Amino acid sequence: MAIYTYSAINPVTGKKASGEVESLSRSSAVKLLEKKNLLVLKCKEKKEIVLFSPKPRIDDLIQFFEIMGTMLNSGLSMSAALGHSGRNVKSKTFKRTVNSITSMIQEGLSLSEALGKHKDVFPGFVIEPLKVAETTGKLPQILLALSKQMKKRKEINSKVKKASIYPSFVLFFLMGLITVAVNVVLPRVIQSIKEIVVGTEMPPITALVISVSDVLKKMGPYIPFVFLMLVLAFLWARKNPHGKKILDRIKLKIPHLKEITLYKDIIAFLRVMTVAVESGLPVTRALVMAERGVENVKVKEKVSSIRAMVSSGDLLSAAIKAAELDPYLESMADAGEASGTLDIMLKNSLNYYETGINDKIDNFFAFLEPVIIAFLGLIVLTVLLGALVPLWESMQYVGKAF
């Protein structure tokens, strides 16, 4: 989709007009202007340099799908529904996307085709269900279903953020306390400690604290650089296939975090499956789309094996059992296939995992908070003992001398 600047004249009133219009090509832009009773004098593509194109917030996507579904369900035309959606969008970037979609619809493209032109904005898993929904007449229902699924996704992400505030604050506070102790308090007492223990054997814990203090003093100027390198290495590992595979394996080894990771991917898997099956897609095609929505590499491998088995003729429940994805999901798929209500069972499973992940998140942060406090408390205790043990021993020595 390109932007074209134009100058034109209304042949009836003689008034001149100029502005911008979005279109797939110059010829289609001219036709679009002619439909508005404008005689085009000049029309050329506007060249733009975009340094940063922010992705829309999930709230924008939720609002878009909900308004579109509601308006179409009430009987409004596609253009009218898009008009209402555009008026309610607050983000200038996303408003421009909606205007672009409106122009494409006016040029004869379907909604799924128009959204497909903006793959950087709309998740890939929404396009295929919309294509099928347009042919089956279920477009309003599928749009509302997509809005509902995105709302639940937002709720889970918000819960994770809120639950992480307290342990993050504790970690930040205690790390600051340790930094002050190592860089301000310890240097003032280290020399006194060395004078106290001169000529005698230094307590092991004191020697450890002094050694660490000396190392930190030498590394002081390089610590920000080391921290930056660690952050960059982590970000690289997330983007690199091999590094991401290692990180994903680690996630599945940490207590409580592995349950959250598995539940999040199963939820992503079921979100696509429910919408796809509801829109009329066959299970094999739905599995191809669902595999793209799974983030963890190890879980994705399991979904891939499920897709391969179903494509070979196996039942979905048998494939889930063979892949050892989750026993509950296997049972629900088996019941759905036996009763012919697979779509209902997938929805019920999705509700089960979306409810269960809240408990998993609470359990993880309930486990994480005392671990952080205990670990950093151990560091503080080590520092204090390193300073206090020689003082205590010297006081005992002085007491015996008198």
N, C-alpha and C positions, 0 to 999 in steps of 0.2 A: 504494500500500500504506500503510494507516494503522495506528496503534497504538491499541488499546482497553484501558482499564482496566476490570476487572470484579470483582464480588463475587458469589459463588455458594455453593451448598450441595449436598452429596451427599445425595440423597433416601434412600439406603440406610443410610449410616452416620450421617448427620446432621451431619457435619463441615463447617465453613465453609471456603471457599477464596477467595483473592483474588490478583490479579496483573495481568499484561499479556499481550495476545495481538495478533498482527499479522494483519490480514485486509483484504480489498478493501472490505468494507462492514460495518456493524453487524450486519445480519442474518446474513451469512456468519460473523461472529465468534461470534454466539450459537449457530449450528449447529455450529461447530467445538467449542465448549465442551460442547454437549449430547452430542456423540460421545464425550466423556470422562466421561459420566455425571454431569454437573454441571447443576443447575437454576439458571439465571442470575437473580440478584436485581437486579443493576444492571450496566449496560454502557454506557460512553460513550467517545468518542474523546479521546485524550490530545493536547493541543495542545503542540507543542514549537517553540521558537525555535532554529533552527540557524544559528549565525553562520559556521561553517566546517565543511565536509564534505570531509575529505581523500579523494582517490582511492586505491584499493587499490594496493599495490605489485604489480609484475609477478610477484613470487614467489607472492603469494596466488592470482593468476589461474592460474599454471602448476600450482600444487598442486591447486587446485579441479578443473581440467579433467582432470588426470592421475588423481586419486583417483576422480572420477566415471566416467571411461572404464574404468579398471581394475576397479572394482566392478561396473559394469554388464556388462562383458565376462565377468566370472566368474559371472554369473547372478543377482546381487542385485537386489532391487527398487529403484525410483527413491528411495523414502523411506529405505530402508536405506543406499543410496549417499550420499544427502545427509546422513544422520546421521553417517557416517564422515567426510565432508568437514567438517562443522561441528565435530567433535571435534578435528580436526587443524589448524584455523585458529587462528593466534595473534592476529591483528588483531581487536580488539573491533568495529571498524566493519564489517569484512568478515564477521565471524561473524554480526553482526546481519543482513547482507544474505543470508547463507546460510539463516538462520532464516526470513527473509521468504519466500525461494524455497520452502522446505519447506512453509510454511503455504499458499502458492499451489498447490503440487502436491497437497496434501491436499484442497484445495477443487476440484480437478478440472482445473487448468490443465496444459498440457504444459510441458516444460522450456524450450523456446524462447520460449513465451509468458511464462513467469515471468522469464526473463532479460531479455526485452524490456521488462519493467516497470522494469528498473534500467539504463537506457541510459547513465546517468552512470558506471556501474561497468564494464559489459562493452562491449568494442569493437563497433561497429555491424556489422562484417563477419562476426561469428560467428553472428548470429541466423538469417539466411537459410539457410546450410548446415545448421544444426541442424533447421530446419523440414523440409527435404527429407530429412535423415538419419532423422528420426523416422518418416517415411512409407515409407522404403526399408529400414528396419531396420539402418542403418549408424551409429546414434548412438554406440555405444562407440568405433568406429574413428575417427569424426570428432572426438570429444572428445579422444582421444589424439593425433590429428594436430594439433589446435589447441594442445595442451600442448607438443608438440615444436616447433612453429613459434615459440611465444612464448619457449621456451628459447633458440633460435638468435638471436632478436631481442635477448634479454638479453645474450647473449655478445658481440654486435656492439657494443651500447651500452657494455658494460663495457670492451671493448678501446679504444674511443674515449676513455673517461674515463682509463684507465691511461696511454695514449699521450700524453695532454695534460698529465699531471702535470709532466713534466720541463720542457717549454717554458714552462709557466705559472710554474714556480719560477724559471727563468732570467729571464723577463720581470719578475717581481716583484722579484727581487734587484737586477737592473740598474737598474730604475726607482727603487728605493730608493737605490742608489748615486748616481744622477744627482741625485735630490732633495737628498741630503746635500751633494753638490758645489755645487749651485746656491745652496742656502740657507745653508750653513755655511762652506764653503771660499771660494767666490767673493767673497762680501761682504768677507772679510778681506783679499783680495788686490786687489780692484778699485781701492781708493783708492791703493794702492801703484803699481798699473799706471798709473793716471791721472797720478800724480806723475812716473813714469818717462818717460812719453811727452809730458809737457807741453812745449809749444813745438815739437814735431815732429809729423810726420804719423803718425797711429795706424794700425797694421797692420789691414788689412780684417777679418781673422779675429777680432782683438781687439775691433774696433768692433762686429762682429756679436754676440759673446758678451756685451759690455756692454749692448747694446741689448736682447737677449733677457732678460738679468738684470733690467734696469729694468722691462721689460714684466711679467715674472713677479712682481716685487716689488709692482707696482701691482695685479696681478690676484690676488694671494695670497688675500685674503678671499673672492674670488668663485670660486676654482677648484673647491671642493667643490660649489657650486651648479651650475657649468657641467658638471661630471662627472655630477651627478645628472640634469640636463636631457638630456644625451646618452644616458644609460641609458634614461630615460623615452621619449625619441624613438625609440630602437631598439625598445623593447617595443611602442610604439604602431605602429611600422612593421610589426612582425610580425603584429599583429592587424588592421591596416587593409589591405583588399584591394589598393589601389594601392601602398602601401608594401611589402607582402609581395612583390608582383610585381617590384618593383625589387630587393629583397634577393635574391630567387630568381634573377634574371638575373645579379646580381653573382656568386653562388655558381657559376654555370655558366661564368664567365669566368676564375676563379682557377685556375691550374695545380694539378693533383692533386685539389683540392677538388671540381672539376666531376665527376671520375670517381666520387668517393665519393658525391656527391649523386645522380648518375644511378643508380649501383648500388643505393643505399639505396631509391630509389623503385621500381626494377625488382624488387627483392626484395619490397617491400611489395605490389607488383602481383601477383607470382607466388605469394606466400603465399595471397592470397585466391583466385586462380585455381585453384591446385592443390586447395585444400580444397573450393571450390565445385564444380569439375568432378568431383572424387572423390565428392562427396555426391550427384551426379546432376543438378546444375543445368545448363541449357543455357548455351552460351558467351556468348550475348548478355546473359543475366541475370547471369552471373558477371562480365562486364566492367563492368556498372553498379556492382556492389559493389566491384570492384577499383579503379575510378576514385576512390571515396571514400577509399581507403587511401593514395593518393599525395599527398605533401605539397607538393612543388615545383610552383608554378603553371605553369611552362613545360612540365614533364613531364606534368602533369595535362592540359594542352591536347592533348598528343600522344595520351595514352590516350583522351581524349574523342573525338578524330578516329578512333581505331581502333574504338571502340565504335560510332560512327555508321556507319562503312564496313561493319562486320560486320552491323549491323542492316539495312543496305541489301542484304545478300546476298553481300558479298565474303568471301573466306577470311581467317582470322585472320593467316596469314603475309603475305598481300598487304597487309592493312591495316597491319601492323607495318612493312613495307617502305615504304609510302607515307608513314607518319608519321615515318620515319627514327628510330625509337626505339633499336634496336641490331641490328647485323648478325647476331650470334650468336643472339639470341632469334628473329630472323626465320628463320634456318636450322633451328633446332630445331622451331619451330612448323610449318614446311613439311614437315619429315620426319615429325612426328607426325600431321599431317593426311593425308599420303600413305600412311602405314602403319596408320592407325586407332588409333594409340597416343598421342594428344595428351596424355592425363593423365600418362603416363610421361615424355614429353619435357618437359612443364612441370616435373615433379619434378626431372629431370636438370638443367634450366636453373637451377632454384632452387638446387641444390647447387653449380653452377658459380659463380653470382654470390655466394653466401654464402662460398665459399672465396676468390674473387677479391677481395672487398671488404677482406679482411684485409691483402692486399698493398697495396691502394690506401691504406688507413689508414697503414700503415708508411711508404709513399713520401711521403705528405703531411707527416707529422711529421718525417721525415728531411729534407724540403725546408724545412719551417718553422723548425726549430731554428737552422740557420746563418743564415737570413735575419734572425731576431730578434737573434741575437748580433751579426751584422755591422751592423745598423741602430743598435742601442744602443751598440755599440762605436764607431761613427762619431760619435755624439753625445758620448761621453766624450772621444774624441780631439779633437773640435772645442773642447770646454771646456778641455782641457789645453793645446792649442796657443794658444788665446786668452790664456792666462795666461803661457805659457812664451816665446812669440815676442818680446814686448817685453822680457822679462828677458834673453833671449839677445842681442837687438840692443843693449841697454844695456851688457851685459858686453863686447861687441865695441867699443863706443864708449869705454868706460873703458880697455880694453886699448890702443887706439890713442892715447889721451891720454897714457899713460905710456910 
